[in-house]
Amino acid sequence: MSPDRYRDVLAAHGLDRVPSLDAAIEVVAGLRGRPVEVGAADLGDSVWGMWLGLPESDQIVVNTSSIVSDRHREHVVAHELMHVLDAHIDPERAGTCAMRTHFDDPTERRVEVLASELMLVISAHRGLRGRLDSFLRP
């Protein structure tokens, strides 16, 4: 899939203009018609994050023992959130559980690129907000 195609997927689902990861989570929860909750737990050494599609909610769990920075945590959440979006787009393909350990699988590669594109959207908003703040402040 080309980079433009990934951006088209985000745009088709209202994620091309979100100002924050929290806003993206709200959009995906709205698409799914159920809450997307983010938590943390010690998942061991080989997993950065995990998504569980439960009957009443989607749970994203970030591994407290392997996250190295706030940005890394945000990217892991974005990656798992793209698994949730994947389940909305194609429930047959997505399954109900995903753990981020490697990128040999085509699904893992697809959601990783979608997560990276989403983080670029959010970063652009952060940069614009920072430039506007510095312009507007005396």
N, C-alpha and C positions, 0 to 999 in steps of 0.2 A: 504494500500500500504506500502511495506517495505521501510526503508531508502534507500536501494540500488536502488529501483525502482524510487524514487524521483530523486536520482543522475543521473540515466539513462535518465530521462526526460530532465534534464538540459543538459546533454552531447549530447543528440540527437538534441538539438537546439543550440549548440555552446555556452552554458552558463557555462560550467564546468571549464573554464579557464579564465574567464573575470577578469581583474585586478581591476575593479572599477564598481560602480553602473552606472556611465555615459556610460561605455563600454557595460554594460548589456542592457541599454536603447537603444543604437545604434544597438545591435544585434537584439533585439525584433522589433525595428522599421524596420530593414531590412527584417525580416521574414514577417512582416505585409505589407510591401511595402508602408508605410506611416509614417509620423512623430509621435513620442510619445513625448508629451510635458508635462513638470512638472511645476505646479504652486502652489500657496498657496492662501487660503481664510479662512475667519472665517466661519466655518460650524456648530458652536454651540458646545454643550458639549458632545454629545453622539457619534460623528463620528470622527475617526482619519484621515481617508483619503477616497478618492472616485476615481473611474475610470469611465470615460464616453467614450464610443466608438462612435465617431461621423463619419459621412460619409467620411471626408477627413483626419482625424487624431484621435489619441487616446490621451485623456487628463487625466492626473493624478493630482488630487488636494489634497494637504496636509492641514489639519486643523491647522491654526495658533493659535487657542485658546486651543488646547489640546496636542500639541507636547512638550515634556519635555527636549529633548536634541537633538544634531545632530545625534547621533546613532539611537534614536527613529525615527526621521524624515527619515533617510535612510531606516530603516526597514519598515516603512509605505510605502515609495515609492516602495521598493522591493515587498511588499505584493500586492500593486495595479498593479505593473508591471507583476506579475504572473497571475493576472486576464486577462491582455492583452495577455499574452502567452496562457492562457486557451482559449481565444476567437480564437486565431490562430489555436490551436490544434483541437478544437471542437466547431465551431461557434454555433451549435444547443444547446449545453449545457451551454455556457457561457453567452449569452445575450449581452447587450450593456451598462450596468451600474452595478456597484457594490459599495457598501459603507461598510466600515469596522466598524462594531459595536459590533459583537459577533461572536462566533465560533460554534454555534449550528448546522449550516448548513454544510453538507459534502464538498461543494465547498469551503467554507471559511476555513475549516480545511486543505483541500488539498493545497490551495494557500498559507496558512500560513506556512506549512511545506516546500513547494517549496521556499518560501521567506527566510526561516531560512537556508535552504541548500545553497541558493545563497549567503547569507551574510557570511556563513562559507567559501565559495570559495573566496570571496572578502577579508575577514579577513586573510585568509592564504596568499594571495598575499601581503597584507599590512605587515604582519609579516615577510615574506621573504624579501620584499623590505627594511624594517627596519634593518634586520640582515645584508643584503648586504651593505647597506649604512654605518653601523657602522664598518663593516669589511674593506671596501674600503677607508674609511676616516682615515687619519693619527692620 
